[in-house]
Amino acid sequence: MFSFSNIADYHRQLHSRTTSCTEAVLHYSQRIREQVSLNALLYHYEEEALQRARELDARREQGQPMGKLHGVVVTLKDVISYRHHPLGAASRILDGFTAQYHATAVERLLAEEAIIIGSNNCDEFAMGSSNENSAYGPVRNAADPNRVPGGSSGGSAVAVQAGLCMVSLGSDTGGSVRQPADFCGVVGLKPTYGRVSRHGLIAYGSSFDQIGVLSLSTEDAALVLEVIAGADDYDATVSPEPVPAYSQLPGSSAAKPVVGYFRQALEHPSLDPETGTRIREQLQQLRADGYTVVELDFALMDYIVPTYYVLTTAEASSNLSRYDGVRYGRQQEPVPGDLTEFYAANRSYGFGPEVQRRILLGTFVLSAGYFDAYYTKAQQVRRKLLDDTNLIFKEIDILLSPVSPGTAFRIGEKTNDPLEMYLADIYTVFANLVGIPALALPLYRHSNGLPFGLQLHARHFDEVSLLQLGSDWMQRYRHVQA
């Protein structure tokens, strides 16, 4: 019977002929059918995945070398372009649209012989923290189907959590990989802004968006990042810096990094008491294990979420203006004669309530009378945050924080209070505002039975330190604390 723990072990099984790529695809296809009620996948590419698996098995039998992701079964969030396959951002406005090219990340996955088995449900246009905003219905948390999986990459997180794939690609604009990873008890990695090409990623907030990885282990996340990262002629925002061998993570170092945390983060009234207690205990454990732990005062804590939502809604308003039923998007029938009515009909039908809300907010903050009061001021705060962050990382090596204020909440619990939903992002949007890498580690189990963990941040482009420490802590602390 097929089982999966990590990519390295899977490749050992392939080498020893105790399993095959075909067996893996058959296993995951069966799991997808069994777990359809979770609504984690919008599209299941079973036949073509099987065909690719058989081709890879034949290559291996012929003695051909294996790619880094040979036979690794992957799913993609429905905002990442996979040529000749549906691409809809979980929105009615793109219903029936077919991708015309591969995203660069997808191209690189396929070049290293990964198998793409399906596309994941998500919050519409990646706007949401619960995965309740999809035009195709909410995704359900496999730990408790009455609870949300987090968003917007909730379908990707559940696909890994429920064993529907080995790893999944999501997108992270303000925590959309890390928060669902936290709710579902898996690893979630958001790389540095510019580390992974955004070519082929449907834009939400162009200066925030970053493709990320959800997996069962930091080692698997490191290997996938190694494959998809690097310069790309199709994305001018990608860094030309060489890609380190993330998969060759060194063992524990004798020189332990200096770990810092924001006092305001652990004192924030939104933080679940048990979550706060567990993280404080972890800080005490780190001190006992020889780490230098530094408490930091961060006066800008309460400005993070407002700044994030002013800027991202402004960028969303601009990015989504193209979906008008002419350039992109479906036209409503019958077609109104008046142009304004034509646009209104297409966009009112095509966009869900949350997307409409963010477009309206973004249009408001960009309007002539409010631009300086909101958008310009938010950009100034963002600059201040970045300057302060650079100073902070001269004092510490790793910044530790909660991932979410609490564990996964019940479906429908926060849908009538957008402000409370937005505040759930308080610990994750910081990394996107300043562009640093962040990693969600599933270390703990709450008394309510649900998983949660903590979040690590590092300097720009220092994913090596982040992944090395994450790997060490997953082995050292997960079983002790869980």
C-alpha positions in Angstrom: 0.0 0.0 0.0 1.4 3.4 -1.0 2.3 5.9 1.7 4.1 9.2 1.7 6.2 10.9 4.3 8.6 13.1 2.3 10.1 13.4 -1.2 13.5 12.0 -0.3 11.9 8.8 1.1 9.6 8.6 -1.9 12.5 8.8 -4.3 14.3 6.0 -2.3 11.2 3.8 -2.8 11.3 4.6 -6.5 15.0 3.6 -6.7 14.3 0.4 -4.8 11.2 -0.4 -7.0 9.0 -0.8 -4.0 6.6 1.8 -5.5 6.1 3.7 -8.8 4.9 7.0 -10.0 1.8 5.3 -11.4 1.0 3.8 -8.0 1.4 7.2 -6.4 -1.0 8.9 -8.9 -3.5 6.1 -8.4 -3.3 6.5 -4.7 -3.8 10.3 -4.8 -6.6 10.0 -7.3 -8.4 7.6 -5.0 -7.9 10.0 -2.1 -9.3 12.9 -4.1 -12.4 11.0 -4.9 -12.9 9.9 -1.3 -12.4 13.4 0.1 -14.5 15.3 -2.5 -16.7 16.7 0.3 -13.7 18.9 1.5 -14.1 20.8 -1.8 -10.3 21.3 -1.9 -9.9 20.7 -5.7 -11.8 22.3 -8.5 -10.2 20.2 -11.2 -8.8 16.7 -11.1 -6.5 15.8 -14.0 -6.4 12.1 -13.4 -5.9 10.7 -16.9 -3.1 13.0 -17.9 -1.4 12.6 -14.5 -1.5 8.8 -15.0 -0.1 9.1 -18.5 2.8 11.3 -17.2 3.4 8.8 -14.4 3.7 5.9 -16.8 6.1 7.9 -18.9 8.3 8.7 -15.9 8.2 5.1 -14.8 9.4 4.0 -18.3 12.2 6.6 -18.3 13.4 5.3 -14.9 13.3 1.7 -16.2 15.5 2.8 -19.1 18.1 4.1 -16.6 17.5 7.8 -17.3 18.4 10.1 -14.4 15.6 11.4 -12.2 14.7 15.1 -12.0 14.7 16.8 -8.6 10.9 16.4 -8.4 10.6 13.2 -10.4 7.1 11.8 -9.8 6.2 14.3 -7.1 2.4 14.8 -7.2 1.5 18.5 -7.0 -1.6 20.6 -7.0 -1.8 24.3 -8.0 -3.9 27.1 -6.6 -6.5 28.3 -9.1 -4.6 31.5 -9.7 -1.5 29.8 -11.2 -1.4 29.3 -14.9 -1.2 25.8 -16.2 -1.4 25.8 -20.0 -4.5 24.3 -21.7 -6.1 23.9 -18.3 -8.9 25.8 -16.6 -7.8 29.0 -14.8 -10.5 30.9 -13.0 -9.3 32.4 -9.7 -12.4 30.7 -8.2 -14.5 33.4 -9.8 -17.5 33.4 -12.0 -16.0 36.2 -14.1 -13.4 33.8 -15.5 -15.7 30.8 -15.7 -14.7 28.7 -18.7 -11.3 30.5 -19.2 -8.4 28.3 -20.3 -4.8 29.2 -19.5 -2.7 30.0 -22.6 0.7 29.5 -21.1 2.6 28.0 -18.1 3.5 30.1 -15.2 7.2 30.1 -14.8 6.9 28.2 -11.5 4.9 25.5 -13.3 7.3 25.4 -16.2 10.1 24.7 -13.7 8.1 22.0 -11.8 7.5 20.2 -15.1 11.1 20.5 -16.2 12.1 18.6 -13.0 9.5 15.9 -13.7 6.7 16.8 -11.3 3.2 15.5 -11.9 0.4 18.0 -11.6 -2.8 16.2 -10.6 -5.2 19.1 -10.1 -6.1 22.7 -9.3 -7.1 23.9 -5.9 -10.1 25.9 -4.7 -9.3 29.2 -3.1 -10.8 32.5 -2.1 -11.9 34.4 -5.2 -8.9 36.3 -6.7 -7.0 35.2 -3.5 -9.0 37.7 -1.4 -9.9 36.2 1.9 -8.7 34.6 5.1 -11.1 31.7 5.3 -11.7 30.2 1.8 -15.4 31.0 2.1 -15.2 33.5 -0.8 -15.0 31.0 -3.6 -17.6 31.0 -6.3 -17.5 27.2 -6.0 -18.3 27.1 -2.3 -16.1 26.9 0.8 -13.2 24.5 1.4 -13.5 22.5 4.6 -10.8 21.8 7.1 -9.9 18.1 7.2 -9.3 18.3 10.9 -12.9 19.5 11.4 -15.2 19.9 8.3 -17.3 22.4 10.2 -14.3 24.8 10.3 -12.5 26.9 7.7 -9.1 25.9 6.4 -7.9 29.5 6.3 -7.3 31.4 3.1 -6.8 32.3 0.5 -4.8 29.1 -0.3 -7.2 27.0 1.8 -7.6 24.4 -0.9 -3.9 23.9 -1.3 -3.4 23.5 2.5 -6.2 21.0 2.7 -4.9 19.1 -0.3 -1.6 18.5 1.6 -3.3 18.0 5.0 -5.8 15.4 3.7 -3.2 13.5 1.6 -4.5 14.6 -1.8 -1.1 15.4 -3.1 2.5 15.6 -1.9 3.1 19.3 -2.1 1.0 22.3 -3.4 1.8 25.7 -4.7 -0.3 28.6 -3.3 0.1 32.4 -3.4 0.7 34.6 -0.4 -0.3 38.3 -0.5 -0.8 38.8 3.2 -0.5 35.4 4.7 -2.5 33.3 2.2 0.0 30.4 2.4 1.0 30.7 6.1 -2.4 31.2 7.7 -4.0 28.1 6.1 -0.9 26.1 6.8 -1.4 27.1 10.5 -5.1 26.1 10.5 -4.4 22.8 8.7 -1.2 21.7 10.5 1.2 21.8 7.6 4.3 23.7 6.6 3.8 27.0 4.8 6.6 29.0 3.2 6.4 32.5 1.8 9.7 33.3 0.0 11.2 36.8 -0.2 9.4 39.1 -2.6 11.2 38.6 -5.9 12.6 35.2 -5.1 10.0 33.4 -7.2 8.7 34.7 -10.5 5.1 36.0 -10.6 4.8 35.3 -14.3 1.6 33.4 -14.7 0.2 34.3 -11.3 -3.1 36.1 -11.5 -2.4 39.5 -9.8 -4.1 40.6 -6.6 -1.6 43.1 -5.1 1.4 43.2 -7.4 3.9 44.5 -4.9 2.8 42.0 -2.3 2.0 38.7 -4.2 4.4 35.8 -4.0 4.1 32.2 -4.9 4.6 29.9 -1.9 4.8 26.3 -1.0 2.7 24.1 1.3 4.1 20.7 2.3 4.4 18.2 5.1 8.0 19.1 5.9 10.5 22.0 5.6 12.8 19.8 3.6 10.1 19.3 0.9 9.4 23.0 0.9 13.1 23.7 0.5 13.4 21.4 -2.5 10.4 22.9 -4.3 11.7 26.4 -3.6 15.1 25.4 -5.1 13.3 24.4 -8.3 10.9 27.3 -8.8 13.1 30.2 -7.6 15.4 32.4 -9.7 15.6 35.0 -12.3 13.0 35.2 -15.1 12.9 37.3 -18.2 9.1 37.5 -17.9 9.2 39.2 -14.5 11.2 42.3 -14.0 10.7 42.2 -10.2 12.5 38.9 -9.8 15.9 39.0 -8.2 18.9 38.0 -10.3 20.7 36.6 -7.3 21.8 33.0 -7.6 19.5 30.4 -6.1 21.1 28.5 -3.1 20.9 24.8 -2.8 18.0 25.0 -0.4 17.6 21.2 -0.4 21.1 20.7 0.9 20.3 22.1 4.3 23.2 21.7 6.8 22.5 20.1 10.1 22.1 22.0 13.4 24.8 24.6 13.9 26.7 25.1 17.1 26.2 28.8 16.7 22.5 29.4 17.5 20.8 32.3 15.8 19.6 35.3 17.9 15.8 35.1 18.1 13.6 38.1 18.6 9.9 38.7 19.2 7.6 41.7 19.3 6.3 42.4 22.8 3.1 43.9 21.3 2.5 40.7 19.3 2.2 38.5 22.4 0.2 41.2 24.3 -2.3 41.9 21.6 -5.9 41.5 22.8 -6.8 39.4 19.7 -4.4 36.6 20.6 -6.0 33.4 21.9 -4.7 33.0 25.5 -3.6 29.4 25.0 -1.8 30.2 21.8 0.0 33.0 23.6 0.9 30.8 26.6 2.3 28.1 24.4 4.5 30.5 22.5 5.8 32.1 25.7 6.7 28.6 26.9 8.5 28.0 23.6 10.5 31.2 24.2 11.5 29.9 27.7 12.5 26.6 26.1 14.6 28.3 23.6 16.5 30.2 26.4 17.0 26.9 28.2 18.4 25.4 25.0 21.0 28.1 24.7 19.3 30.6 22.3 19.6 34.3 22.9 16.0 35.6 22.9 15.4 39.3 22.6 12.2 41.1 23.4 11.6 44.0 20.9 9.3 47.0 21.2 7.4 47.6 18.0 5.2 50.7 18.2 3.9 50.3 14.7 2.0 47.0 15.4 -1.5 48.6 15.2 -0.7 50.3 11.8 0.2 47.0 10.0 -3.3 45.8 9.1 -4.7 49.3 8.0 -1.6 49.9 5.9 -1.8 46.6 4.3 -5.5 46.9 3.4 -5.2 50.4 2.0 -2.4 49.4 -0.3 -3.6 46.0 -1.4 -7.1 47.2 -2.1 -5.7 50.0 -4.2 -3.6 47.5 -6.2 -6.6 45.2 -6.5 -8.8 48.0 -7.9 -6.1 48.6 -10.5 -5.4 45.0 -11.3 -9.0 43.9 -11.6 -10.1 46.8 -13.8 -9.2 44.6 -16.8 -12.1 42.1 -16.0 -14.8 44.1 -17.7 -16.3 41.6 -20.2 -14.4 43.1 -23.1 -10.7 42.4 -22.4 -11.2 39.6 -19.9 -14.3 38.1 -18.3 -17.6 36.8 -19.4 -20.3 39.0 -20.8 -23.8 38.9 -19.3 -26.8 38.2 -21.6 -28.7 40.1 -22.8 -25.9 42.7 -23.5 -27.1 46.2 -22.3 -26.9 49.0 -24.8 -25.4 51.5 -22.5 -21.6 51.0 -21.8 -21.8 51.8 -18.1 -24.7 49.3 -17.7 -22.6 46.8 -19.7 -19.7 47.0 -17.4 -21.9 47.1 -14.3 -23.8 44.0 -15.4 -20.6 42.0 -16.1 -18.8 43.0 -13.0 -21.7 42.7 -10.6 -22.4 39.2 -11.7 -18.8 38.1 -12.1 -17.4 39.3 -8.8 -18.4 38.1 -5.4 -19.1 40.4 -2.4 -15.6 40.3 -0.9 -13.9 41.1 -4.3 -16.5 43.9 -4.8 -15.8 45.3 -1.4 -12.0 45.4 -1.9 -12.4 47.0 -5.4 -14.6 49.7 -3.9 -12.2 50.3 -1.0 -9.3 50.5 -3.4 -11.1 52.9 -5.7 -11.9 55.1 -2.8 -8.4 55.4 -1.4 -7.1 56.1 -5.0 -9.7 58.8 -5.6 -8.5 62.4 -6.0 -9.9 63.7 -2.7 -8.5 60.9 -0.5 -5.3 59.8 -2.3 -2.9 61.7 -0.1 -4.8 61.0 3.1 -4.8 57.2 2.6 -2.7 55.8 -0.2 0.3 58.2 0.2 0.2 57.9 4.0 0.1 54.1 3.8 3.1 54.1 1.5 5.0 56.3 4.0 4.1 53.8 6.8 5.3 51.0 4.6 8.6 52.7 4.1 8.9 53.2 7.8 8.2 49.6 8.4 10.9 48.5 6.0 13.5 50.8 7.5 12.6 49.6 11.0 12.8 46.0 9.9 16.3 46.5 8.4 17.4 47.9 11.8 15.7 45.0 13.7 17.7 42.4 11.7 20.9 44.1 12.6 20.1 43.1 16.2 18.6 39.6 15.6 18.7 36.8 13.1 15.2 35.4 13.3 11.9 37.1 14.2 9.4 34.8 15.9 5.6 35.4 16.1 2.3 33.7 16.2 0.8 32.9 12.7 -2.8 33.6 13.6 -4.6 35.0 16.6 -6.4 31.7 17.2 -7.1 28.3 15.6 -9.4 27.6 12.7 -12.8 29.2 13.3 -16.2 27.8 12.3 -17.6 28.2 8.8 -19.8 31.3 8.8 -18.5 32.6 12.1 -16.9 35.8 10.8 -18.5 36.3 7.4 -20.8 39.1 8.7 -17.9 41.0 10.3 -15.3 41.9 7.6 -13.2 44.0 10.1 -12.8 41.0 12.5 -11.8 38.9 9.5 -9.2 41.4 8.4 -7.7 41.6 11.9 -7.1 37.8 11.7 -4.2 38.8 9.3 -2.4 40.8 12.0 0.6 38.5 12.3 1.1 37.6 8.6 0.8 40.8 6.6 4.0 42.3 8.1 6.2 39.9 6.0 4.4 41.0 2.8 4.6 44.7 3.6 8.4 44.6 4.0 9.0 41.7 1.5 10.9 39.3 3.9 10.6 35.5 3.9 8.4 33.8 6.5 7.7 30.2 7.5 4.8 28.7 9.3 5.7 25.7 11.4 3.0 23.3 12.7 4.4 22.5 16.2 1.4 22.4 18.5 -2.0 21.0 19.3 -4.7 23.2 21.0 -6.9 21.9 23.8 -9.7 22.1 21.2 -8.0 19.5 19.2 -6.9 21.8 16.3 -3.4 22.3 15.1 -1.5 25.6 15.3 2.1 26.7 15.3 4.5 29.6 15.1 6.0 31.8 12.4 9.6 32.6 11.7 10.9 35.5 9.7 14.4 36.1 8.3 16.3 38.8 6.4 15.6 39.4 2.8 16.8 36.4 0.7 17.9 34.5 3.8 15.6 31.5 3.2 18.6 29.2 4.0 18.6 30.2 7.7 14.9 30.1 7.8 14.6 26.6 6.4 17.5 25.3 8.4 16.1 26.5 11.7 12.6 25.4 10.7 13.9 21.9 10.0 15.7 21.7 13.3 12.7 23.0 15.3 10.3 20.6 13.6 12.5 17.7 14.8 13.4 19.2 18.2 10.1 20.7 19.4 7.1 19.3 17.5 6.8 16.0 19.3 7.7 17.6 22.7 5.0 20.2 22.4 2.3 18.6 20.4 
